[in-house]
Amino acid sequence: MPSWRSIAVVAALALGMITPGVAHAAPPANDDFDASTPITSLPFTTQVDRTEATRALDDPKNCVQWPAEGSVWFHHTAAEDGIYRVTTDGSDLDVKLSVLSGTRGELQSVGCSGPGGPFTFRMTAGQTYYFMAADGYDGRGATFKMSLQRMAPVANDDFANAQQVTSLPFSAPQPDFTLASAEPDEPWTPACTGVREGTPTVWYTYTPTTTQWVHGQINNSGPVLGVYEGSSLTDLRNLGCVNPSYYDGRSFQFVAGRTYRLQLQYSFFSADNATLRLSEAAPLQTSLSRVFDERSIFQDVNLSVYHQNQYNQPVSTEWDFGDGTVLPPSTDTAKSHRYTKDGSYTVTVKATSEDGRTATSSSPVVVKTHDVGIAKLATPGSARAGDQKPVNVQVSNTRYLEKGTTVTLYKWGEYGWQSIGTLSLDVPAHPIRKVTFPFSYTFTAEDAVRGKANFRATVSLPYPAFDALPLDNEAISTATTVRPAATAASATAN
């Protein structure tokens, strides 16, 4: 059967499109699919001048979906299953090398290489693969170079050939996953991000001599680490995985004498410079904190825990409030509790990470219910401007000796309540007795103009104590009638 290029040449001659007497360089010998150059032995290297290469009407588009201008062709029939790598190093401009399989007019893409970048793929014994070199984005290039060779897989590609980890810490650079594969019965970890069944893997194995927690981490965006127990691919039990998004890694408990299988699986996030690191995990650390130094029986005690080195895994916490109340483990990091009696308590938390590491933390809690109140604010019924008269504030307290209790006395004036005095005294606890805070006040002409004076008293406790029932911590007096100062005549009359 004549090729499409042969038909095109005949048509051109018939229409007088080729001018007699003008010399034209011949296209390369492998310009057409049917004349593709056979690659009979490997490794194979060639160089072709593509200056006069043409395009057949049924040439497939190149691997960036552009028309395959200036195509030349090669083919190779694989003698055995294996990994092969093709490169176009040294070619001019943006040449695109498409790897295809099938028959003319029904070719299927296997992949693409160029410019310069290698393409690694698998060949099946007896299958013929075609290589079409064509122009890329940047136009025609004269020189095309190509090399094809069979590659050895990475040493620990298969489960049976896993690389042994003999001690920690251990690190290994990310392998060339193009030289790795997935075995038929290999497990995969769909719970992890960016992986799918059948993607390439490599294997490691580790048998610890002591029971320990092992921290696995992959720096940079990288592959997924799956951790398994078992002796063969078909009986592996998954213990978890380290996602590319786990920037601080994850830890696992490894029991002495047991063999653990570590599967590094290619992910969509794999970077060329990622590194697998294994080391002994740092201890779990838990810190318990409270909001206030002291609370009353009428208030909740608010506590929270902060965990360090949890390595992207849940941590459950058991809460013991020290008064007989113990809450079952949960992942809550904050709790509130109300005590029914005053006293000093110790709150203890025990945290357990998913991999079995534990940590404890405790904090003292003081529950002390203070309650002072203003029992009486005694003010004079009347006064004249210039008179100095006593103003007494009686404070009650039935709970604790309150040292440094402060009473502040105010009088209403032009700018609202204005402080006119402060006293601090110790107030002992007593069921009946009150402590008097003695103030005195000299009434002013302004008070006489107003005709009355009102007083206000407040009582407060020094920090960190605070009053649990503060509604009786303030009192406002009835008005004191204030008259102008007495004149000499009125004084004589009196």
C-alpha positions in Angstrom: 0.0 0.0 0.0 1.4 3.4 -0.9 2.0 5.8 2.0 0.2 9.1 2.5 3.5 10.9 1.7 3.8 9.0 -1.6 0.3 9.9 -2.6 1.0 13.6 -1.8 4.1 13.6 -4.0 2.3 12.1 -7.0 -0.5 14.6 -6.6 2.0 17.5 -6.5 3.7 16.3 -9.8 0.3 16.0 -11.5 -0.6 19.5 -10.7 2.8 21.0 -11.8 3.5 22.1 -8.2 7.2 20.9 -8.4 9.2 23.1 -10.7 11.5 21.2 -13.1 15.2 21.9 -12.8 15.1 23.0 -9.1 16.9 20.7 -6.7 15.2 19.8 -3.4 16.8 18.0 -0.5 15.3 14.6 0.3 13.4 14.1 3.6 15.0 11.8 6.1 14.7 8.1 5.4 12.5 7.6 8.5 10.2 10.6 7.6 7.1 8.4 7.6 5.6 5.9 10.1 5.9 3.1 7.5 9.6 3.8 7.1 10.4 4.1 10.8 13.9 3.2 11.8 14.1 -0.1 13.7 16.0 -0.1 17.0 17.4 -3.6 17.1 19.7 -3.4 20.1 20.1 -1.4 23.3 21.5 1.0 24.3 20.7 2.9 21.2 21.8 6.4 20.2 21.2 8.3 17.0 21.3 11.8 15.4 19.0 12.9 12.6 18.8 16.1 10.5 15.1 17.0 10.5 15.5 20.0 8.2 13.4 18.5 5.4 11.2 16.3 7.5 7.5 16.5 6.7 4.2 15.6 8.3 1.8 12.9 7.1 -1.9 13.6 7.2 -2.5 10.8 9.7 0.4 11.7 12.0 -0.9 12.0 15.6 -0.6 15.3 17.4 2.5 15.6 19.5 2.4 15.2 23.2 1.4 18.9 23.8 -1.5 18.4 21.3 0.1 20.5 18.5 0.3 19.2 14.9 3.4 17.0 14.6 5.4 19.2 12.1 8.6 17.7 10.8 8.2 14.2 12.2 10.7 11.4 12.1 10.0 7.9 13.3 11.7 5.0 15.2 10.3 1.7 16.6 11.5 -1.0 19.0 10.0 -4.3 19.9 10.8 -5.2 23.5 12.5 -8.5 24.0 11.6 -8.6 27.7 9.5 -6.8 30.2 11.4 -3.9 31.8 12.0 -0.2 32.5 13.3 1.9 29.6 14.4 5.5 29.4 14.4 7.7 26.3 16.0 11.2 26.1 16.5 13.9 23.5 19.5 15.6 25.0 21.4 17.7 22.5 18.4 18.3 20.1 17.7 21.7 18.7 15.0 23.9 20.2 11.8 22.4 21.7 11.6 19.0 20.1 8.9 16.7 21.4 9.4 13.0 21.4 6.1 11.0 21.7 6.2 7.4 22.7 3.2 5.5 21.2 1.9 2.0 20.8 -0.7 0.5 18.4 -1.1 0.6 14.6 -1.1 3.4 12.1 -4.2 5.6 12.5 -4.9 4.0 15.9 -1.8 5.0 17.9 -2.1 5.4 21.6 0.2 7.7 23.6 2.5 6.1 26.2 4.2 9.3 27.2 6.4 12.2 26.1 10.0 13.4 26.4 11.7 16.7 25.6 13.4 19.0 25.3 16.2 17.2 27.1 14.1 15.8 29.9 14.1 12.0 30.0 10.9 9.9 29.9 11.0 6.6 31.7 8.4 4.0 31.0 7.7 0.2 31.0 7.8 -2.0 28.0 6.1 -5.4 27.7 7.9 -8.2 26.0 6.7 -8.7 22.4 5.1 -5.2 22.2 6.3 -2.7 19.6 6.7 0.9 20.6 6.9 3.9 18.2 8.9 7.1 18.8 7.8 10.2 16.9 10.0 13.3 17.1 8.3 16.5 16.0 8.4 20.2 16.6 7.3 21.7 19.9 6.2 25.3 20.7 9.4 27.0 19.5 9.5 25.9 15.9 11.7 23.8 13.7 15.0 22.4 14.8 17.5 20.8 12.5 19.3 18.4 14.8 17.5 15.7 16.6 19.3 13.4 19.0 17.8 10.4 20.7 19.0 7.7 23.1 17.1 4.7 24.4 18.3 2.3 27.1 17.0 -0.3 29.4 17.2 0.7 33.1 17.7 -1.3 36.2 15.0 -0.9 38.9 15.9 0.6 42.2 17.3 -2.0 44.6 14.5 -1.9 47.1 11.7 -1.7 44.5 10.1 -5.1 45.6 8.9 -6.1 49.1 11.3 -9.0 49.1 14.3 -6.7 48.5 13.4 -4.1 51.2 16.4 -2.1 52.4 17.1 -2.9 56.0 17.2 -0.1 58.6 19.8 -1.2 61.1 19.7 1.8 63.6 18.2 5.1 64.2 18.4 7.9 63.2 18.1 6.9 59.6 17.6 9.0 56.5 17.3 8.2 52.8 16.7 10.5 49.8 13.6 10.1 47.8 14.2 7.4 45.1 13.8 7.8 41.4 10.2 6.6 41.3 10.4 6.2 37.5 12.6 3.2 38.2 10.2 1.7 40.7 6.9 -0.2 40.4 4.0 -1.6 42.3 3.7 -5.3 42.8 0.4 -7.0 42.1 -0.6 -7.6 45.7 0.9 -4.4 47.2 -1.3 -2.5 49.7 -1.9 1.2 49.5 -3.2 3.8 51.9 -6.2 5.6 50.5 -6.6 7.4 53.8 -3.4 9.3 53.0 -3.3 12.3 50.6 -2.2 12.2 47.0 -1.8 8.4 46.5 -3.6 5.9 44.4 -3.5 2.2 43.8 -0.7 1.0 41.6 1.6 4.0 41.9 5.4 3.1 42.3 6.8 2.1 45.7 10.0 1.2 47.5 10.4 -0.7 50.7 12.3 -0.6 53.9 12.3 -2.9 56.9 13.2 -2.3 60.6 13.4 -4.7 63.5 14.0 -2.8 66.8 16.0 -4.5 69.6 14.1 -2.5 72.2 10.5 -1.3 72.3 10.5 2.3 71.2 8.5 5.0 69.5 9.7 5.8 66.0 9.1 9.1 64.4 8.7 9.1 60.7 9.0 12.3 58.7 9.3 13.3 55.1 10.8 16.8 54.6 9.5 19.0 51.8 6.4 17.9 49.9 7.1 14.2 49.2 5.8 10.7 49.0 3.6 8.9 51.5 5.1 6.6 54.1 2.9 3.6 55.0 3.8 1.5 58.1 2.9 -2.2 58.2 3.3 -5.4 60.2 3.4 -8.8 58.5 5.6 -11.3 56.7 4.2 -11.1 53.1 2.3 -8.7 50.9 -0.9 -10.6 51.4 -0.9 -10.5 55.2 0.2 -6.9 55.9 -1.6 -5.0 58.6 -1.6 -1.2 58.2 -0.5 0.7 61.3 -1.0 4.2 59.7 0.7 6.5 57.3 2.6 9.8 57.2 1.0 12.2 54.8 2.8 14.9 52.8 0.8 17.4 54.7 2.2 16.1 58.1 4.9 18.7 58.3 6.0 17.4 61.8 5.7 13.7 60.9 4.0 11.0 62.9 5.2 8.4 65.4 4.5 4.7 65.9 5.2 2.3 68.7 7.5 -0.5 67.6 7.8 -3.5 69.8 11.2 -5.2 70.3 11.8 -8.2 68.1 9.0 -7.4 65.7 9.7 -6.6 62.0 8.0 -3.5 60.6 7.6 -2.9 56.9 7.9 0.7 55.6 6.4 1.5 52.2 7.4 4.7 50.5 4.8 5.4 47.9 4.9 8.0 45.2 2.3 10.8 45.6 1.1 13.7 43.6 3.1 15.9 46.0 6.4 14.2 45.5 9.4 16.5 45.2 12.8 15.5 43.7 14.6 16.6 46.9 12.4 15.0 49.6 14.1 12.9 52.3 12.7 10.1 54.5 13.8 10.5 58.1 13.3 7.9 60.9 14.3 8.7 64.5 13.2 8.0 68.1 10.1 10.0 68.8 10.3 12.8 71.4 8.2 12.3 74.6 4.7 13.5 74.6 4.4 16.7 76.7 1.2 18.0 78.2 0.8 21.3 80.0 -2.2 22.1 82.2 -3.2 25.7 82.8 -6.0 27.5 84.6 -7.5 31.0 84.0 -7.7 32.3 87.6 -5.6 31.8 90.7 -8.7 31.6 93.0 -12.4 30.8 92.5 -15.5 30.5 94.7 -18.1 27.7 95.0 -20.3 29.9 92.8 -17.9 29.9 89.9 -16.6 27.4 87.3 -12.9 26.6 87.3 -11.7 26.8 83.7 -8.8 24.6 82.7 -7.1 23.8 79.4 -4.3 21.4 78.2 -1.7 22.0 75.5 0.1 19.0 74.0 3.5 19.0 72.3 5.0 16.3 70.1 1.7 14.7 69.3 2.8 14.4 65.7 -0.5 14.9 63.9 -2.4 12.3 65.9 -5.3 12.6 68.4 -4.4 12.8 72.1 -7.0 11.6 74.7 -7.0 13.2 78.2 -8.3 11.9 81.5 -9.2 14.6 84.0 -9.1 14.2 87.8 -10.3 17.3 89.6 -9.1 16.2 93.0 -12.5 16.2 94.7 -13.5 12.7 93.6 -14.6 13.8 90.2 -12.8 12.0 87.3 -13.8 12.4 83.7 -13.3 9.6 81.2 -10.6 10.1 78.5 -11.6 12.4 75.6 -9.9 14.6 73.0 -11.2 17.8 74.6 -8.5 20.3 75.4 -10.6 22.4 77.8 -12.8 21.6 80.7 -14.9 23.5 83.3 -15.6 22.3 86.8 -17.4 23.7 89.8 -16.4 22.7 93.4 -19.0 22.4 96.1 -16.7 23.2 99.0 -13.9 25.6 99.7 -10.4 24.1 99.8 -7.1 23.5 98.0 -7.3 20.9 95.2 -4.9 19.4 92.8 -6.1 18.9 89.2 -4.3 16.1 87.4 -4.5 15.2 83.7 -3.1 12.1 82.0 -2.7 12.4 78.3 -2.3 9.4 75.9 -1.4 9.8 72.2 -2.7 7.5 69.6 0.6 5.7 69.4 0.6 5.0 73.2 2.9 7.6 74.6 1.7 9.2 77.9 2.3 12.4 79.8 0.8 13.9 83.0 0.5 17.4 84.3 -1.1 18.9 87.4 -2.1 22.3 88.7 -3.2 23.5 92.2 -6.7 25.1 92.4 -7.7 27.2 95.4 -11.4 27.5 96.0 -12.1 30.2 98.6 -15.5 31.9 98.8 -15.1 35.4 100.2 -18.1 37.5 101.2 -17.9 40.9 102.9 -20.8 43.4 102.9 -21.7 46.9 104.0 -24.1 46.3 106.9 -24.7 50.0 107.6 -23.7 53.5 106.2 -24.3 55.9 109.1 -24.5 59.6 108.1 -25.7 62.7 110.0 -29.3 63.8 109.5 -28.4 67.5 109.2 -25.4 69.8 109.2 -24.4 73.3 108.4 -21.7 74.4 106.0 -18.3 74.2 107.9 -19.4 71.5 110.3 -17.2 68.4 110.5 -19.3 65.3 111.3 -18.6 61.6 111.5 -19.6 59.2 108.6 -19.3 55.5 109.7 -19.3 52.4 107.5 -20.0 49.1 109.1 -18.6 46.0 107.3 -19.8 42.4 108.0 -17.9 39.2 107.3 -18.8 35.6 108.2 -16.2 33.5 106.3 -12.5 34.4 106.6 -10.2 36.9 108.1 -10.0 39.5 105.4 -6.8 41.5 105.7 -6.5 44.9 104.1 -10.2 45.2 103.4 -10.7 48.6 101.8 -13.7 51.0 102.1 -13.9 54.0 99.8 -16.3 56.9 100.7 -17.8 59.1 97.9 -20.0 62.2 97.9 -22.2 63.3 95.1 -21.0 66.6 93.5 -20.9 68.6 90.3 -19.1 65.8 88.5 -20.9 62.8 89.9 -19.5 60.6 92.7 -16.2 61.9 93.9 -13.9 60.1 96.4 -13.5 61.8 99.7 -11.6 59.2 101.6 -10.3 55.6 101.8 -9.6 53.3 104.7 -8.1 49.8 104.9 -8.6 47.6 107.9 -8.5 43.9 108.8 -12.0 42.4 109.0 -12.2 39.2 111.2 -14.9 36.7 110.4 -17.8 36.8 113.0 -21.4 35.7 112.7 -22.7 39.0 114.3 -20.0 41.5 115.0 -19.2 44.3 112.4 -16.1 46.3 111.8 -16.6 50.1 111.7 -14.6 52.2 109.2 -14.7 55.7 110.7 -14.7 58.6 108.3 -15.4 62.3 108.9 -16.6 64.9 106.5 -16.6 68.8 106.6 -19.7 70.1 104.8 -19.1 72.9 102.3 -20.9 76.0 101.2 -21.7 74.2 97.9 -23.4 71.5 99.9 -25.5 74.3 101.6 -26.4 75.7 98.1 -27.6 72.3 97.1 -29.4 71.9 100.4 -28.4 68.3 100.9 -25.5 65.8 100.6 -25.5 62.2 99.6 -22.8 59.6 100.4 -21.8 56.3 98.9 -19.5 53.6 100.3 -17.9 50.6 98.6 -16.0 47.7 100.1 -13.4 45.6 98.2 -10.8 42.9 98.9 -7.2 42.9 97.9 -6.1 40.8 94.8 -6.2 37.9 94.3 -9.2 37.6 96.6 -12.6 38.8 95.2 -16.0 38.9 96.7 -18.2 36.0 95.6 -21.5 37.9 96.4 -20.8 41.5 95.5 -24.4 42.9 95.5 -24.0 44.1 99.1 -20.6 45.7 98.5 -22.1 49.1 98.0 -24.4 51.4 100.0 -25.9 54.8 99.3 -27.1 57.0 102.2 -30.2 59.0 102.6 -29.7 62.7 102.1 -28.2 64.8 104.8 -29.9 68.2 105.1 -27.3 71.0 104.8 -27.9 74.6 105.8 -25.7 77.6 105.4 -23.1 78.3 108.0 -24.4 80.0 111.2 -24.1 83.8 111.3 -23.0 85.7 114.5 -26.5 86.9 115.1 -28.0 83.4 114.8 -25.2 82.0 117.0 -26.1 84.6 119.7 -29.7 83.8 119.3 -28.9 80.2 119.7 
